[in-house]
Structures are given as C-alpha cells and as structure tokens.
Amino acid sequence: MAFPDSRELCREHPMHSVIMCVHKVWKAFIHLVNMAKSLISGWFILKSDSEPSYSSQIIFSQEVSEKIDKAVKEGNLLNVIHVVSDIMQRMCGYQVRIAVTGDSGNGMSSFINALRLIGHEEEDSAPTGVVRTTQKPACYSSSSLSNVDLWDLPGTGVTAQSMENYLEEMEFDKYDLIIIIASEQFSSNHVKLAKAMQRMRKRFYVVWTKLDRDLGTSAHSEPQLMQSIQESIRENLQKEGMKVPPIFLVSSFEPSSHDFPKLRDTLKKDLSSIRYADSLEILSEICDKSIDRKAFSLKEGVPTNHLETPVSRMCDAADLEESLATYQKSFGVDDWSLQQVAQRTGTLEMGYRAMQFQDLHKMDWRLRLMMCFPVIMFLKGLAFPLWYGLWNSVVRGFRHRRLRIVIELVARDTKIFLRRVLKDRTLSP
C-alpha cells in the first residue's frame, strides 16, 4: 500500500512528530491484519481438507463449463440453474460401474449371480467353480439393477505378483463403487484393498460370503456368529487406522436372507448418490470456480485512486453499503435477482434473501476490525482538510482493501446461495 515517506516532509514542520506517530500506527495495523489473515486462512484450509468426500468418475464436457462460466460472468444465476438442471435430468441414465474384487476363491462370481438374482446354471450367469474361473475382468448387467455394470475382477494373485501391481492392472480409478468379497478369513490382502480404496476416496463395501458354510460348522447361534465376524473385520481395519465401511454378511445361495436385503437398500441409496449427489457436487465445484474467477477479475479491477469518490466519503458506511449493492447486482444475488430466481424456479417458499448490509461486518473479522469506531475515527482524522490531502493515499488504500473484502464476501454468499437452490431444485423429493 502506498504511503507517504515521512523523510520527505520538512523536519521542522510542527506536526512532524504526529505524522511519524500516524505512520507507525498505520504500519502496525496493516501488519496485524496480514498476520491474522494468514493464520485464519490456514485454519480454514485445514478445516476444509479434513472434510470427507468420494472421488467420482463422472466427467462433464468443456462446453458445460463454458456455459456456466458465461452465465456467472453475466450475473445470470437463472441460466446457471437451467444448465445444471438439464444435466441432472439426464443423469438417471448414467451407467454406474461397480467392481467386485477379493482373494481368489472367495466367491466373487457367485455373489454377482446372487446380486443379479439368477442361478449359476443360467446362460448369462458368471462362471463359478472350485478353481479360479475369472482370468480377466468380465462385465454383467441385471434387470434388477438398471444402468449398472457389475464387473467381476480376477482375484488377487491371479494376474499380478503384488498388491501394487494388482491395483494398477485392475484400474480401480474407473469404477464408481468397489465391493470387496471375503470368506473364511479377512486376510492381509483384504486389508490392503480396503486401505487402497480409502486412499483413493472410493465408496466401498466389505461383503462376507459363504455365511451358510460358517453357520453349518459353528457352535454359535446366527446372531452371535455374525457379530463375531463383523467385530473381527472391524478390528482388522481399525488396527490400520481406517474408517470402517459398510459390512454385510451374506450367503450367495440365499439372496433374500441375512444381510442381503440391507445390502440392496444401501446399494440403492448409493446408486442415487453417485448419479445425483456426486454429479451435483461436481457441477457445484465448476460453479464455484467460475465465481472465484469472476471475484478475482473484480478485485483486480478495483481502482486504487478512486478519483470518482471524494476522500471524505471513503470512510462512511454509506460508501460501503453502495459498494455492497453494486457487487451483489453484479453477481446476481441482490433481492430483485433472487426474487426472479425464486419465481422462475418455483421455489418462492424457500424464502431466498440477499445478504443485508447490517450483517456484513458479522461475516468477516477483517471488516469488523476495519469498521470499528477507533479505526473509522482515525481515518476520518487523516481525511480532514487540515492535512491538505497528505494522507489521501492511506485512506484510498484502506477503501481499496475494504472493497476487495466485500467482493470476497459477496462471492462466498453467491456460492452458498447457488448450492442451496441447486440442491433444493435438484435433490428435493
């Protein structure tokens, strides 16, 4: 920030000591703002990074990004909503890819047949047997799971010499959901697979098959045995510091018993999340990036001289209120624009409301500091005509910084509003 060099002032000037004092106070204030900003920004980054999310294989075209970017630049959020809504309506046809993996001999192919509700003897069933029957990935579909590809992968150790090679060969990146099959024991390979899926941020289940065999050889009751198996799997995963995924205990010969109904219910919910919630999150991130680009452009365009605004008004609340209204209109989140969005999208009952000026200082500690009474009085003193414009560059620099913060707040408010209206319009029952 430009600041008049006190050495250029006449040292015999009667106000020299006052000027030096003002100079030091202002430098201390700027240093405090920058230091606190870096600390709090780091805290927010750490906080956001800790939030769990799933990776997605859904990729939208460059044309989608360009349409959203154009609408955001124009401040036309209604067009943004229409673009996203049109895409979301087509997501019901998205082909979800599910990979079934595990140790060889764990019954992956039998499980796929049971999930498809077909017998092993049927023509299009996955081949099963006591020897390794799946040598390369095979894709199956089912009338009970529309728009879903079930991929039967070779078991660990069939094609690769190590787990790292297996993960690379099977290309787990291209699947939306992974089902890890286990039976008889939850081996180190199962743990490695689960760790890899969690590291890749994949949705995954652990499914224990051949429960009928376990029940036939165990002296425990079915509830006791199932609890024991679940606890064993959970302990093995927790030892590695993992978050425990959904665990299901089933028998491929009884596709309507044990945990099979619960597995189908969970799968149904996750298929919906993959198609809609995940897609909406990706589209919302595209919107966020467009809003960030617009905010950056506006901040770069904030003039440093502010010749159109008298210095005497730069410290007033009225100037800040006018700036807020200008940027809200630019982003399309002023009251009139929000009312139009609500009317055109049929969401009047949601009560969308623009950010109010009186709430502005509550949203950012920097504005709270810059709008506090001592700072305002200090700046008004600098803008006093007695100084003959000596400190005008300081006041203009203060306003420049304040306007950039307002742009950041309006951009953040735009992101929140857009995510809310898209969720209300797209994911509501």
C-alpha positions in Angstrom: 0.0 0.0 0.0 1.4 3.4 -1.0 2.3 5.6 2.0 4.0 9.0 2.0 7.6 8.8 3.1 7.9 10.9 6.3 11.6 11.7 5.4 10.3 13.8 2.5 8.4 16.0 4.9 10.0 19.1 6.3 11.5 18.0 9.7 10.9 21.5 11.1 7.1 21.0 10.4 5.3 21.4 13.7 3.2 18.3 13.0 6.3 16.1 12.2 6.1 14.0 15.4 2.3 13.5 14.9 2.9 12.4 11.3 5.6 9.9 12.4 3.2 8.5 15.0 0.4 8.1 12.5 2.9 6.4 10.1 3.9 3.8 12.8 0.3 3.2 13.9 -0.9 2.6 10.3 2.0 0.2 9.6 1.3 -1.7 12.8 -2.4 -2.0 11.8 -1.6 -3.4 8.3 0.9 -5.9 9.8 -1.7 -7.1 12.3 -4.3 -7.5 9.5 -1.9 -9.5 7.3 -0.7 -11.7 10.2 -4.2 -12.6 11.4 -5.4 -13.2 7.8 -2.7 -15.8 7.1 -3.4 -17.6 10.4 -7.2 -17.8 9.9 -6.8 -18.7 6.2 -4.6 -21.6 7.2 -7.2 -22.7 9.7 -9.9 -22.7 7.1 -7.7 -24.7 4.7 -7.0 -27.3 7.3 -10.7 -27.5 8.2 -11.9 -27.9 4.6 -9.2 -30.5 3.8 -10.4 -32.7 6.7 -13.9 -33.0 5.3 -14.5 -36.5 3.8 -15.6 -36.8 0.1 -15.7 -39.5 -2.5 -13.9 -39.4 -5.8 -16.1 -39.6 -8.9 -15.6 -40.9 -12.4 -18.3 -38.5 -13.8 -16.7 -36.0 -16.2 -18.6 -33.2 -17.8 -17.7 -31.6 -21.1 -15.8 -28.4 -21.6 -19.0 -27.0 -23.1 -20.8 -27.3 -19.8 -18.0 -25.4 -18.0 -18.1 -22.6 -20.7 -21.9 -22.3 -20.4 -21.7 -22.0 -16.6 -18.8 -19.6 -16.8 -20.6 -17.3 -19.3 -23.8 -17.2 -17.1 -21.7 -16.4 -14.0 -19.9 -13.6 -15.8 -23.2 -12.1 -16.8 -24.6 -12.4 -13.2 -27.4 -14.6 -14.6 -27.8 -17.3 -12.0 -31.1 -18.4 -13.5 -29.1 -19.6 -16.6 -26.6 -21.4 -14.4 -29.5 -23.2 -12.7 -31.1 -24.2 -16.0 -27.8 -25.6 -17.3 -27.2 -27.7 -14.2 -30.9 -28.8 -14.1 -30.8 -30.0 -17.7 -27.7 -32.1 -16.9 -29.1 -33.5 -13.7 -32.3 -34.7 -15.6 -30.1 -36.8 -17.8 -28.1 -38.4 -15.0 -30.7 -41.1 -14.4 -29.2 -42.8 -17.4 -25.6 -42.7 -16.1 -24.1 -46.2 -16.2 -22.7 -46.9 -12.8 -19.6 -49.1 -12.7 -19.3 -51.5 -9.8 -16.2 -53.7 -9.3 -16.3 -56.9 -7.3 -12.9 -58.0 -6.0 -11.2 -60.1 -3.3 -9.0 -63.1 -2.8 -9.3 -65.9 -5.4 -11.9 -68.5 -4.3 -13.9 -66.1 -2.1 -16.9 -66.5 -4.3 -17.0 -63.2 -6.2 -18.7 -64.7 -9.3 -21.3 -66.5 -7.1 -22.0 -63.2 -5.3 -22.6 -61.4 -8.6 -25.1 -64.1 -9.7 -26.9 -63.8 -6.3 -27.0 -60.0 -6.6 -28.4 -60.3 -10.1 -31.0 -62.8 -8.8 -30.1 -65.5 -11.2 -28.9 -69.1 -10.8 -25.4 -70.4 -11.6 -26.9 -72.7 -14.3 -28.4 -69.8 -16.4 -26.8 -68.9 -19.7 -25.6 -65.4 -18.9 -24.5 -66.2 -15.3 -21.0 -65.6 -14.2 -19.0 -68.8 -14.3 -18.3 -70.4 -10.9 -16.2 -73.3 -9.6 -13.7 -74.5 -7.1 -10.8 -73.4 -9.3 -10.1 -69.9 -10.5 -12.7 -69.2 -13.1 -12.2 -65.4 -13.7 -9.0 -64.7 -15.5 -9.8 -61.2 -16.8 -12.4 -58.6 -15.9 -15.9 -59.6 -17.1 -19.0 -57.3 -17.2 -22.5 -58.3 -16.3 -25.8 -56.5 -16.2 -29.1 -57.1 -14.4 -32.7 -56.2 -14.8 -32.9 -55.7 -11.1 -30.1 -53.0 -11.3 -30.9 -50.7 -14.2 -28.0 -48.8 -15.8 -25.4 -50.7 -13.7 -22.4 -52.6 -14.9 -21.2 -55.3 -12.5 -17.5 -56.1 -13.1 -16.2 -59.4 -12.0 -12.5 -58.9 -11.5 -9.9 -61.6 -11.2 -9.0 -62.4 -7.6 -5.8 -61.1 -6.0 -2.8 -63.2 -7.0 -4.3 -64.3 -10.4 -2.6 -61.8 -12.7 -0.2 -59.8 -10.5 2.7 -60.7 -8.3 2.0 -57.9 -5.8 -0.9 -55.9 -4.4 0.5 -52.8 -6.0 0.6 -54.4 -9.4 -2.9 -55.8 -8.9 -4.3 -52.3 -8.1 -2.6 -50.9 -11.2 -3.8 -53.7 -13.5 -7.4 -53.6 -12.4 -7.6 -49.8 -12.9 -9.9 -49.2 -9.9 -9.9 -45.5 -10.8 -12.5 -46.1 -13.4 -15.1 -47.6 -11.1 -17.7 -45.8 -9.0 -18.1 -48.3 -6.3 -16.0 -51.3 -5.1 -17.3 -54.4 -3.3 -14.5 -56.4 -1.5 -15.5 -60.0 -1.1 -14.2 -62.1 1.8 -14.9 -65.5 3.2 -13.3 -67.9 5.8 -10.8 -65.1 6.9 -10.3 -61.4 6.4 -6.8 -61.6 5.1 -4.0 -59.1 4.7 -4.9 -58.7 1.1 -8.4 -57.6 2.1 -7.0 -55.0 4.4 -4.6 -53.7 1.7 -7.5 -53.5 -0.7 -9.6 -51.6 1.8 -6.7 -49.2 2.6 -6.2 -48.6 -1.1 -9.9 -47.8 -1.7 -9.9 -45.4 1.2 -6.8 -43.7 0.0 -8.4 -43.4 -3.5 -11.6 -42.0 -1.8 -13.7 -44.7 -3.3 -17.1 -45.8 -2.0 -16.6 -49.5 -1.0 -18.3 -52.3 0.9 -16.9 -55.4 2.6 -19.1 -58.4 1.9 -18.5 -61.7 3.8 -19.9 -64.5 1.6 -20.4 -68.3 2.4 -22.2 -67.5 5.7 -24.2 -70.7 5.2 -20.9 -72.7 5.5 -19.9 -70.8 8.6 -23.3 -71.4 10.2 -23.0 -75.1 9.4 -19.7 -75.5 11.1 -20.1 -73.2 14.1 -21.5 -73.9 17.5 -22.6 -70.3 17.9 -26.1 -69.0 17.1 -26.5 -67.0 13.9 -26.6 -63.6 15.7 -23.5 -64.5 17.8 -21.6 -65.7 14.8 -22.5 -62.7 12.7 -21.5 -60.3 15.4 -18.2 -62.2 15.9 -17.4 -62.0 12.2 -18.3 -58.3 12.0 -16.1 -57.4 15.0 -13.2 -59.3 13.6 -13.4 -57.4 10.3 -13.8 -54.1 12.1 -10.8 -54.7 14.4 -8.6 -55.6 11.4 -9.5 -52.4 9.7 -9.3 -50.2 12.8 -5.8 -51.6 13.6 -4.7 -49.9 10.3 -6.4 -46.6 11.4 -9.2 -47.0 8.8 -12.7 -45.7 8.9 -14.9 -48.8 8.8 -17.0 -49.2 5.6 -20.5 -50.8 5.4 -20.1 -54.6 6.2 -22.6 -57.2 5.0 -22.7 -60.9 5.8 -24.5 -63.0 3.2 -24.9 -66.4 1.6 -24.9 -66.4 -2.2 -27.3 -69.4 -2.0 -29.8 -67.3 -0.1 -30.1 -63.9 -1.9 -33.0 -62.8 0.3 -31.7 -63.7 3.7 -29.1 -62.4 6.3 -27.7 -59.0 5.2 -28.7 -59.2 1.5 -31.8 -57.0 1.9 -29.8 -54.4 3.8 -27.1 -54.6 1.2 -29.6 -53.9 -1.6 -31.1 -51.0 0.3 -27.7 -49.4 0.8 -26.7 -50.0 -2.8 -29.9 -48.4 -4.0 -29.1 -45.3 -1.9 -25.5 -45.2 -3.1 -26.5 -45.5 -6.7 -28.7 -42.5 -6.3 -25.9 -40.6 -4.6 -23.5 -41.4 -7.3 -25.8 -40.3 -10.1 -27.2 -37.2 -8.4 -25.4 -36.0 -5.2 -21.9 -36.7 -6.7 -22.9 -35.1 -10.0 -24.3 -32.1 -8.3 -21.2 -31.7 -6.2 -19.0 -31.7 -9.3 -21.3 -29.2 -11.1 -21.3 -27.0 -7.9 -17.5 -27.1 -7.9 -17.5 -25.9 -11.5 -19.8 -23.1 -10.5 -17.5 -22.2 -7.5 -14.5 -22.0 -9.8 -16.4 -19.7 -12.2 -17.4 -17.5 -9.2 -13.8 -17.4 -8.0 -12.6 -16.3 -11.4 -15.2 -13.5 -11.5 -14.3 -12.4 -8.0 -10.6 -12.3 -8.9 -11.4 -10.2 -12.0 -13.5 -7.8 -10.0 -10.8 -7.4 -7.3 -8.2 -6.8 -9.9 -10.4 -4.1 -11.4 -10.9 -2.2 -8.1 -9.3 1.2 -8.8 -6.6 2.3 -6.5 -7.1 6.1 -7.0 -10.9 6.2 -6.6 -11.0 9.6 -8.2 -14.8 9.3 -8.6 -15.3 9.1 -4.8 -14.4 12.1 -2.5 -11.9 11.1 0.2 -14.3 12.5 2.8 -16.8 9.7 1.9 -14.4 6.8 1.7 -14.7 6.0 5.4 -18.5 6.3 5.6 -20.9 3.4 6.0 -22.9 4.7 3.0 -20.0 4.2 0.7 -19.7 0.6 1.9 -23.4 0.0 1.5 -23.4 1.3 -2.1 -20.4 -0.9 -2.9 -22.2 -4.0 -1.5 -25.3 -3.3 -3.6 -23.2 -2.9 -6.7 -21.3 -6.2 -6.3 -24.5 -8.1 -5.3 -26.1 -6.9 -8.5 -23.0 -7.9 -10.5 -23.1 -11.5 -9.1 -26.9 -11.7 -9.3 -27.6 -12.1 -5.6 -29.4 -8.8 -4.9 -33.0 -9.0 -3.7 -34.6 -8.4 -7.1 -32.5 -11.1 -8.8 -33.1 -13.6 -6.1 -36.9 -13.0 -6.3 -36.7 -13.6 -10.0 -34.9 -16.9 -9.5 -37.4 -18.0 -6.9 -40.4 -17.2 -9.2 -38.9 -18.8 -12.2 -37.8 -22.0 -10.4 -40.9 -22.4 -8.3 -39.0 -22.0 -5.0 -40.7 -19.0 -3.5 -41.4 -20.9 -0.3 -37.7 -21.3 0.3 -37.5 -17.6 1.2 -34.3 -16.7 -0.5 -33.0 -13.3 0.8 -30.0 -11.2 -0.1 -27.2 -10.6 2.4 -28.1 -7.4 4.4 -25.7 -4.6 4.9 -26.1 -4.7 8.7 -25.0 -8.3 8.7 -21.9 -7.6 6.6 -19.4 -6.9 9.4 -20.5 -10.1 11.1 -19.3 -12.2 8.3 -15.7 -11.3 8.3 -13.4 -10.3 11.2 -11.4 -8.0 8.9 -14.4 -5.9 8.1 -15.3 -5.9 11.8 -11.8 -4.5 12.6 -11.9 -2.0 9.7 -15.3 -0.7 10.6 -14.8 -0.4 14.4 -15.2 3.1 15.8 -11.5 3.8 16.6 -10.3 2.9 13.1 -13.0 4.9 11.4 -12.3 8.0 13.6 -8.6 7.5 12.9 -9.2 7.5 9.1 -11.6 10.4 9.3 -8.8 12.3 11.0 -6.5 11.5 8.2 -9.1 12.7 5.6 -9.5 16.0 7.4 -8.9 19.0 5.1 -6.3 20.4 7.5 -3.8 17.8 6.1 -4.2 19.2 2.6 -4.5 15.7 1.1 -1.3 14.5 2.7 -2.9 11.2 3.9 -5.3 10.6 1.0 -3.3 7.7 -0.3 -3.7 6.0 3.0 -7.5 6.5 3.0 -7.8 5.3 -0.6 -5.7 2.2 0.2 -8.0 1.5 3.1 -11.0 1.7 0.9 -9.3 -0.5 -1.8 -8.7 -3.2 0.7 -12.2 -3.0 2.1 -13.8 -3.3 -1.3 -11.8 -6.4 -2.1 -13.1 -8.0 1.1 -16.7 -7.1 0.2 -16.1 -8.8 -3.2 -14.9 -11.9 -1.4 -17.9 -12.0 0.9 -20.4 -11.5 -2.0 -18.7 -14.3 -4.0 -18.9 -16.6 -0.9 -22.6 -15.7 -0.5 -23.2 -16.4 -4.2 -21.6 -19.9 -3.8 -23.8 -20.7 -0.8 -27.0 -19.5 -2.4 -26.3 -21.3 -5.7 -25.5 -24.6 -3.9 -28.7 -24.2 -1.8 -31.0 -23.5 -4.7 -29.5 -26.3 -6.9 -29.9 -28.8 -4.0 -33.5 -27.6 -3.3 -34.4 -27.8 -7.0 -32.5 -31.0 -8.0 -32.4 -33.3 -4.9 -35.7 -32.5 -3.3 -38.1 -35.4 -3.3 
